[in-house]
Amino acid sequence: MLKNLKLERPIAFIDVETTGTNPHSDRVVELSILRIQPDGKEEYKSHRVNPGVPIPPEATAVHGITDADVANLPAFRQWV
């Protein structure tokens, strides 16, 4: 995918899935990080968390994460 990328330092791509688009009221449900080293080695980590509020159907339609997917997971504040 990024085979032609010439890096001098590592680069990280961060993806956050949330319950909506309002940064003041919506909550994180998934945080993913892809880190690529200059030698091409890739490290990927992804963590889902319970947002503590229902995930609206409109958000689930975008990221596919449901209330049932996160029901038994810790809250974001417990994870970080």
MMTF fields as JSON, N, C-alpha, C and O atoms, coordinates in Angstrom:
{
  "mmtfVersion": "1.0.0",
  "mmtfProducer": "UNKNOWN",
  "numBonds": 319,
  "numAtoms": 320,
  "numGroups": 80,
  "numChains": 1,
  "numModels": 1,
  "chainsPerModel": [1],
  "groupsPerChain": [80],
  "chainIdList": ["A"],
  "bondAtomList": [4, 2, 8, 6, 12, 10, 16, 14, 20, 18, 24, 22, 28, 26, 32, 30, 36, 34, 40, 38, 44, 42, 48, 46, 52, 50, 56, 54, 60, 58, 64, 62, 68, 66, 72, 70, 76, 74, 80, 78, 84, 82, 88, 86, 92, 90, 96, 94, 100, 98, 104, 102, 108, 106, 112, 110, 116, 114, 120, 118, 124, 122, 128, 126, 132, 130, 136, 134, 140, 138, 144, 142, 148, 146, 152, 150, 156, 154, 160, 158, 164, 162, 168, 166, 172, 170, 176, 174, 180, 178, 184, 182, 188, 186, 192, 190, 196, 194, 200, 198, 204, 202, 208, 206, 212, 210, 216, 214, 220, 218, 224, 222, 228, 226, 232, 230, 236, 234, 240, 238, 244, 242, 248, 246, 252, 250, 256, 254, 260, 258, 264, 262, 268, 266, 272, 270, 276, 274, 280, 278, 284, 282, 288, 286, 292, 290, 296, 294, 300, 298, 304, 302, 308, 306, 312, 310, 316, 314],
  "bondOrderList": [1, 1, 1, 1, 1, 1, 1, 1, 1, 1, 1, 1, 1, 1, 1, 1, 1, 1, 1, 1, 1, 1, 1, 1, 1, 1, 1, 1, 1, 1, 1, 1, 1, 1, 1, 1, 1, 1, 1, 1, 1, 1, 1, 1, 1, 1, 1, 1, 1, 1, 1, 1, 1, 1, 1, 1, 1, 1, 1, 1, 1, 1, 1, 1, 1, 1, 1, 1, 1, 1, 1, 1, 1, 1, 1, 1, 1, 1, 1],
  "groupList": [{"groupName": "MET", "atomNameList": ["N", "CA", "C", "O"], "elementList": ["N", "C", "C", "O"], "formalChargeList": [0, 0, 0, 0], "bondAtomList": [1, 0, 2, 1, 3, 2], "bondOrderList": [1, 1, 2], "singleLetterCode": "M", "chemCompType": "L-PEPTIDE LINKING"}, {"groupName": "LEU", "atomNameList": ["N", "CA", "C", "O"], "elementList": ["N", "C", "C", "O"], "formalChargeList": [0, 0, 0, 0], "bondAtomList": [1, 0, 2, 1, 3, 2], "bondOrderList": [1, 1, 2], "singleLetterCode": "L", "chemCompType": "L-PEPTIDE LINKING"}, {"groupName": "LYS", "atomNameList": ["N", "CA", "C", "O"], "elementList": ["N", "C", "C", "O"], "formalChargeList": [0, 0, 0, 0], "bondAtomList": [1, 0, 2, 1, 3, 2], "bondOrderList": [1, 1, 2], "singleLetterCode": "K", "chemCompType": "L-PEPTIDE LINKING"}, {"groupName": "ASN", "atomNameList": ["N", "CA", "C", "O"], "elementList": ["N", "C", "C", "O"], "formalChargeList": [0, 0, 0, 0], "bondAtomList": [1, 0, 2, 1, 3, 2], "bondOrderList": [1, 1, 2], "singleLetterCode": "N", "chemCompType": "L-PEPTIDE LINKING"}, {"groupName": "GLU", "atomNameList": ["N", "CA", "C", "O"], "elementList": ["N", "C", "C", "O"], "formalChargeList": [0, 0, 0, 0], "bondAtomList": [1, 0, 2, 1, 3, 2], "bondOrderList": [1, 1, 2], "singleLetterCode": "E", "chemCompType": "L-PEPTIDE LINKING"}, {"groupName": "ARG", "atomNameList": ["N", "CA", "C", "O"], "elementList": ["N", "C", "C", "O"], "formalChargeList": [0, 0, 0, 0], "bondAtomList": [1, 0, 2, 1, 3, 2], "bondOrderList": [1, 1, 2], "singleLetterCode": "R", "chemCompType": "L-PEPTIDE LINKING"}, {"groupName": "PRO", "atomNameList": ["N", "CA", "C", "O"], "elementList": ["N", "C", "C", "O"], "formalChargeList": [0, 0, 0, 0], "bondAtomList": [1, 0, 2, 1, 3, 2], "bondOrderList": [1, 1, 2], "singleLetterCode": "P", "chemCompType": "L-PEPTIDE LINKING"}, {"groupName": "ILE", "atomNameList": ["N", "CA", "C", "O"], "elementList": ["N", "C", "C", "O"], "formalChargeList": [0, 0, 0, 0], "bondAtomList": [1, 0, 2, 1, 3, 2], "bondOrderList": [1, 1, 2], "singleLetterCode": "I", "chemCompType": "L-PEPTIDE LINKING"}, {"groupName": "ALA", "atomNameList": ["N", "CA", "C", "O"], "elementList": ["N", "C", "C", "O"], "formalChargeList": [0, 0, 0, 0], "bondAtomList": [1, 0, 2, 1, 3, 2], "bondOrderList": [1, 1, 2], "singleLetterCode": "A", "chemCompType": "L-PEPTIDE LINKING"}, {"groupName": "PHE", "atomNameList": ["N", "CA", "C", "O"], "elementList": ["N", "C", "C", "O"], "formalChargeList": [0, 0, 0, 0], "bondAtomList": [1, 0, 2, 1, 3, 2], "bondOrderList": [1, 1, 2], "singleLetterCode": "F", "chemCompType": "L-PEPTIDE LINKING"}, {"groupName": "ASP", "atomNameList": ["N", "CA", "C", "O"], "elementList": ["N", "C", "C", "O"], "formalChargeList": [0, 0, 0, 0], "bondAtomList": [1, 0, 2, 1, 3, 2], "bondOrderList": [1, 1, 2], "singleLetterCode": "D", "chemCompType": "L-PEPTIDE LINKING"}, {"groupName": "VAL", "atomNameList": ["N", "CA", "C", "O"], "elementList": ["N", "C", "C", "O"], "formalChargeList": [0, 0, 0, 0], "bondAtomList": [1, 0, 2, 1, 3, 2], "bondOrderList": [1, 1, 2], "singleLetterCode": "V", "chemCompType": "L-PEPTIDE LINKING"}, {"groupName": "THR", "atomNameList": ["N", "CA", "C", "O"], "elementList": ["N", "C", "C", "O"], "formalChargeList": [0, 0, 0, 0], "bondAtomList": [1, 0, 2, 1, 3, 2], "bondOrderList": [1, 1, 2], "singleLetterCode": "T", "chemCompType": "L-PEPTIDE LINKING"}, {"groupName": "GLY", "atomNameList": ["N", "CA", "C", "O"], "elementList": ["N", "C", "C", "O"], "formalChargeList": [0, 0, 0, 0], "bondAtomList": [1, 0, 2, 1, 3, 2], "bondOrderList": [1, 1, 2], "singleLetterCode": "G", "chemCompType": "PEPTIDE LINKING"}, {"groupName": "HIS", "atomNameList": ["N", "CA", "C", "O"], "elementList": ["N", "C", "C", "O"], "formalChargeList": [0, 0, 0, 0], "bondAtomList": [1, 0, 2, 1, 3, 2], "bondOrderList": [1, 1, 2], "singleLetterCode": "H", "chemCompType": "L-PEPTIDE LINKING"}, {"groupName": "SER", "atomNameList": ["N", "CA", "C", "O"], "elementList": ["N", "C", "C", "O"], "formalChargeList": [0, 0, 0, 0], "bondAtomList": [1, 0, 2, 1, 3, 2], "bondOrderList": [1, 1, 2], "singleLetterCode": "S", "chemCompType": "L-PEPTIDE LINKING"}, {"groupName": "GLN", "atomNameList": ["N", "CA", "C", "O"], "elementList": ["N", "C", "C", "O"], "formalChargeList": [0, 0, 0, 0], "bondAtomList": [1, 0, 2, 1, 3, 2], "bondOrderList": [1, 1, 2], "singleLetterCode": "Q", "chemCompType": "L-PEPTIDE LINKING"}, {"groupName": "TYR", "atomNameList": ["N", "CA", "C", "O"], "elementList": ["N", "C", "C", "O"], "formalChargeList": [0, 0, 0, 0], "bondAtomList": [1, 0, 2, 1, 3, 2], "bondOrderList": [1, 1, 2], "singleLetterCode": "Y", "chemCompType": "L-PEPTIDE LINKING"}, {"groupName": "TRP", "atomNameList": ["N", "CA", "C", "O"], "elementList": ["N", "C", "C", "O"], "formalChargeList": [0, 0, 0, 0], "bondAtomList": [1, 0, 2, 1, 3, 2], "bondOrderList": [1, 1, 2], "singleLetterCode": "W", "chemCompType": "L-PEPTIDE LINKING"}],
  "groupTypeList": [0, 1, 2, 3, 1, 2, 1, 4, 5, 6, 7, 8, 9, 7, 10, 11, 4, 12, 12, 13, 12, 3, 6, 14, 15, 10, 5, 11, 11, 4, 1, 15, 7, 1, 5, 7, 16, 6, 10, 13, 2, 4, 4, 17, 2, 15, 14, 5, 11, 3, 6, 13, 11, 6, 7, 6, 6, 4, 8, 12, 8, 11, 14, 13, 7, 12, 10, 8, 10, 11, 8, 3, 1, 6, 8, 9, 5, 16, 18, 11],
  "groupIdList": [1, 2, 3, 4, 5, 6, 7, 8, 9, 10, 11, 12, 13, 14, 15, 16, 17, 18, 19, 20, 21, 22, 23, 24, 25, 26, 27, 28, 29, 30, 31, 32, 33, 34, 35, 36, 37, 38, 39, 40, 41, 42, 43, 44, 45, 46, 47, 48, 49, 50, 51, 52, 53, 54, 55, 56, 57, 58, 59, 60, 61, 62, 63, 64, 65, 66, 67, 68, 69, 70, 71, 72, 73, 74, 75, 76, 77, 78, 79, 80],
  "secStructList": [7, 7, 6, 6, 7, 7, 7, 1, 1, 7, 3, 3, 3, 3, 3, 3, 3, 3, 1, 1, 1, 7, 6, 6, 6, 7, 7, 3, 3, 3, 3, 3, 3, 3, 3, 3, 7, 6, 6, 1, 7, 3, 3, 3, 3, 3, 3, 3, 7, 5, 7, 1, 1, 7, 7, 7, 2, 2, 2, 2, 2, 2, 2, 7, 7, 7, 2, 2, 2, 2, 6, 6, 1, 7, 5, 2, 2, 2, 2, 7],
  "xCoordList": [0.819, 0.0, 0.865, 0.651, 1.839, 2.703, 4.132, 5.078, 4.3, 5.616, 6.564, 7.778, 6.058, 6.917, 7.207, 7.837, 6.753, 6.958, 8.388, 8.808, 9.127, 10.505, 10.516, 10.369, 10.692, 10.631, 12.018, 12.871, 12.229, 13.431, 13.136, 14.035, 11.872, 11.414, 10.104, 9.451, 9.706, 8.415, 7.268, 7.372, 6.189, 4.98, 3.805, 3.782, 2.836, 1.673, 0.405, 0.282, -0.533, -1.857, -2.841, -2.83, -3.684, -4.63, -6.045, -6.378, -6.883, -8.288, -9.132, -8.896, -10.107, -10.988, -12.425, -12.903, -13.101, -14.53, -15.286, -14.884, -16.384, -17.109, -18.611, -19.093, -19.336, -20.792, -21.436, -22.651, -20.648, -21.173, -20.075, -18.891, -20.477, -19.5, -19.265, -18.473, -19.929, -19.77, -18.671, -18.85, -17.537, -16.427, -16.727, -16.02, -17.756, -18.098, -19.017, -19.048, -19.771, -20.735, -20.612, -21.083, -20.003, -19.91, -18.69, -17.741, -18.73, -17.716, -16.968, -17.484, -15.766, -14.933, -15.456, -15.805, -15.509, -15.842, -14.693, -14.626, -13.781, -12.632, -11.499, -11.711, -10.281, -9.082, -8.106, -7.766, -7.652, -6.725, -5.513, -5.622, -4.343, -3.096, -2.289, -2.068, -1.858, -0.943, 0.354, 0.388, 1.434, 2.748, 3.637, 3.741, 4.277, 5.165, 6.573, 6.813, 7.501, 8.908, 9.603, 9.107, 10.733, 11.466, 11.835, 11.959, 12.013, 12.355, 11.128, 11.248, 9.935, 8.708, 7.921, 6.791, 8.488, 7.78, 6.553, 6.623, 5.42, 4.166, 3.727, 3.811, 3.256, 2.678, 1.252, 1.031, 0.28, -1.119, -1.734, -1.596, -2.412, -3.138, -4.508, -4.655, -5.501, -6.859, -7.549, -7.47, -8.22, -8.909, -10.307, -10.495, -11.275, -12.646, -12.901, -12.352, -13.744, -14.106, -15.614, -16.271, -16.139, -17.556, -17.729, -17.139, -18.525, -18.667, -19.53, -19.543, -20.25, -21.105, -22.424, -23.232, -22.647, -23.911, -24.277, -23.4, -25.548, -25.923, -25.252, -25.087, -24.874, -24.311, -25.482, -26.224, -25.669, -26.789, -26.694, -25.595, -27.846, -27.838, -27.077, -26.473, -27.099, -26.397, -24.882, -24.191, -24.371, -22.936, -22.584, -21.567, -23.428, -23.207, -23.191, -22.43, -24.022, -24.066, -22.74, -22.399, -21.982, -20.69, -19.583, -18.837, -19.465, -18.317, -18.648, -17.74, -19.917, -20.313, -20.212, -20.391, -19.929, -19.8, -21.14, -21.731, -21.605, -22.906, -22.729, -21.635, -23.821, -23.806, -23.368, -22.608, -23.85, -23.491, -21.993, -21.422, -21.353, -19.918, -19.069, -17.974, -19.562, -18.772, -19.365, -18.832, -20.449, -21.183, -20.317, -20.474, -19.426, -18.627, -17.194, -16.338, -16.94, -15.592, -15.452, -16.451, -14.214, -14.013, -14.286, -14.267, -14.537, -14.713, -13.366, -12.322, -13.375, -12.147, -11.248, -10.041, -11.807, -11.002, -10.316, -9.29, -10.866, -10.229, -9.112, -8.184, -9.19, -8.238, -6.964, -5.867, -7.109, -5.925, -5.168, -4.156],
  "yCoordList": [-1.189, 0.0, 1.256, 2.155, 1.327, 2.499, 2.142, 2.646, 1.289, 0.764, 1.829, 1.687, 2.877, 3.916, 5.042, 6.036, 4.893, 5.904, 5.817, 4.763, 6.903, 6.962, 7.762, 8.984, 7.066, 7.719, 7.867, 6.991, 8.975, 9.167, 8.904, 8.565, 9.063, 8.828, 8.059, 8.042, 7.424, 6.729, 7.715, 8.897, 7.209, 8.003, 7.197, 5.971, 7.879, 7.2, 7.798, 9.012, 6.915, 7.309, 6.923, 5.788, 7.852, 7.625, 7.721, 8.642, 6.751, 6.739, 6.617, 5.734, 7.489, 7.475, 7.295, 8.029, 6.314, 6.122, 6.613, 6.349, 7.33, 7.963, 7.723, 7.085, 8.257, 8.144, 9.214, 9.195, 10.136, 11.205, 12.158, 11.841, 13.343, 14.294, 15.513, 16.385, 15.591, 16.74, 16.452, 15.59, 17.154, 16.87, 17.221, 16.764, 18.02, 18.426, 17.439, 17.388, 16.649, 15.762, 14.295, 13.423, 14.005, 12.614, 11.935, 12.593, 10.614, 9.828, 8.892, 8.506, 8.537, 7.6, 6.177, 5.793, 5.388, 3.964, 3.085, 1.907, 3.65, 2.884, 3.834, 4.897, 3.418, 4.177, 3.214, 2.182, 3.546, 2.686, 3.495, 4.661, 2.844, 3.505, 2.555, 1.395, 3.068, 2.35, 3.139, 4.295, 2.499, 3.136, 2.428, 1.202, 3.214, 2.673, 3.169, 4.371, 2.223, 2.535, 2.834, 2.432, 3.527, 3.804, 2.546, 2.598, 1.412, 0.169, -0.542, -1.621, 0.068, -0.499, -1.355, -1.741, -1.66, -2.461, -1.695, -0.499, -2.406, -1.794, -2.359, -3.563, -1.47, -1.855, -1.315, -0.123, -2.197, -1.782, -2.154, -3.286, -1.2, -1.453, -0.804, 0.29, -1.501, -0.976, -1.386, -2.543, -0.444, -0.71, -0.116, 1.051, -0.943, -0.458, -0.198, -0.872, 0.793, 1.14, 1.372, 1.652, 1.25, 1.504, 3.012, 3.591, 3.66, 5.109, 5.558, 6.743, 4.634, 5.001, 5.617, 5.981, 5.736, 6.244, 5.359, 4.715, 5.315, 4.517, 5.041, 6.247, 4.112, 4.48, 4.664, 3.711, 5.859, 6.09, 5.22, 4.918, 4.824, 4.025, 4.699, 4.017, 6.036, 6.764, 6.561, 6.456, 6.505, 6.269, 4.821, 4.554, 3.889, 2.475, 2.257, 1.427, 2.993, 2.861, 3.263, 2.776, 4.148, 4.59, 3.616, 3.172, 3.274, 2.457, 1.005, 0.192, 0.665, -0.729, -1.217, -2.409, -0.333, -0.73, -0.512, 0.565, -1.556, -1.491, -1.435, -1.656, -1.136, -1.14, -2.505, -2.588, -3.578, -4.933, -5.195, -5.943, -4.6, -4.791, -4.235, -4.736, -3.206, -2.539, -2.667, -2.1, -3.399, -3.483, -3.929, -3.402, -4.867, -5.41, -4.881, -5.441, -3.813, -3.236, -2.099, -1.507, -1.786, -0.666, 0.669, 0.77, 1.68, 3.038, 3.578, 3.079, 4.58, 5.186, 5.653, 5.41, 6.316, 6.855, 5.75, 6.002, 4.524, 3.404, 2.811, 2.206, 2.975, 2.377, 3.204, 2.653, 4.534, 5.387, 5.664, 6.365],
  "zCoordList": [0.0, 0.0, 0.0, -0.813, 0.902, 0.982, 0.599, 1.205, -0.387, -0.754, -1.273, -1.121, -1.873, -2.435, -1.449, -1.808, -0.219, 0.801, 1.33, 1.808, 1.247, 1.725, 3.032, 3.021, 4.147, 5.448, 6.062, 5.916, 6.745, 7.545, 9.015, 9.785, 9.401, 10.771, 10.709, 9.665, 11.805, 11.8, 11.576, 11.903, 11.018, 10.828, 11.382, 11.266, 11.979, 12.541, 11.961, 11.797, 11.656, 11.193, 12.287, 12.762, 12.684, 13.776, 13.237, 12.491, 13.626, 13.232, 14.492, 15.316, 14.642, 15.801, 15.325, 14.46, 15.898, 15.631, 16.862, 17.995, 16.628, 17.729, 17.615, 16.679, 18.603, 18.591, 17.716, 17.514, 17.2, 16.349, 15.95, 16.06, 15.481, 14.961, 15.852, 15.495, 16.989, 17.871, 18.894, 19.754, 18.82, 19.738, 21.196, 22.095, 21.441, 22.802, 23.499, 24.728, 22.731, 23.386, 22.983, 23.714, 21.859, 21.415, 22.011, 22.436, 22.034, 22.732, 21.791, 20.743, 22.171, 21.419, 21.62, 22.737, 20.527, 20.629, 20.135, 20.484, 19.319, 18.854, 18.497, 17.913, 18.866, 18.539, 17.88, 18.457, 16.675, 15.93, 15.5, 15.12, 15.569, 15.176, 14.292, 14.639, 13.152, 12.263, 12.256, 11.834, 12.733, 12.756, 11.75, 11.75, 10.89, 9.866, 10.134, 10.246, 10.233, 10.468, 9.135, 8.082, 9.164, 7.925, 7.139, 5.916, 7.831, 7.124, 6.556, 5.978, 6.722, 6.175, 7.149, 6.851, 8.302, 9.302, 9.777, 10.06, 9.86, 10.287, 11.625, 11.865, 12.498, 13.778, 13.804, 13.591, 14.067, 14.091, 15.426, 15.89, 16.042, 17.281, 17.168, 16.623, 17.693, 17.68, 18.974, 19.387, 19.605, 20.867, 20.812, 20.468, 21.158, 21.309, 22.782, 23.654, 23.041, 24.41, 24.493, 23.49, 25.691, 25.923, 26.098, 27.01, 25.245, 25.343, 26.52, 26.853, 27.153, 28.281, 27.876, 28.73, 26.585, 26.038, 24.852, 24.275, 24.478, 23.306, 22.031, 21.846, 21.167, 19.87, 18.911, 18.67, 18.358, 17.456, 16.192, 15.725, 15.645, 14.414, 13.275, 12.447, 13.224, 12.167, 12.279, 11.265, 13.508, 13.703, 13.374, 12.735, 13.812, 13.502, 11.994, 11.495, 11.267, 9.803, 9.17, 8.092, 9.829, 9.3, 9.667, 8.794, 10.958, 11.401, 11.714, 11.885, 11.79, 12.001, 13.434, 13.682, 14.39, 15.79, 16.487, 16.406, 17.174, 17.844, 19.358, 19.878, 20.053, 21.514, 22.041, 23.006, 21.403, 21.835, 21.686, 22.479, 20.694, 20.47, 21.607, 21.865, 22.288, 23.325, 24.722, 25.676, 24.851, 26.121, 27.298, 28.4, 27.099, 28.196, 28.231, 28.915, 27.501, 27.448, 28.453, 28.861, 28.858, 29.779, 29.083, 27.856, 29.899, 29.377, 28.904, 29.323, 28.047, 27.512, 28.653, 28.619, 29.66, 30.766, 31.571, 32.204, 31.56, 32.243, 31.398, 31.935, 30.103, 29.178, 29.079, 28.99, 29.095, 28.889, 30.147, 30.116]
}
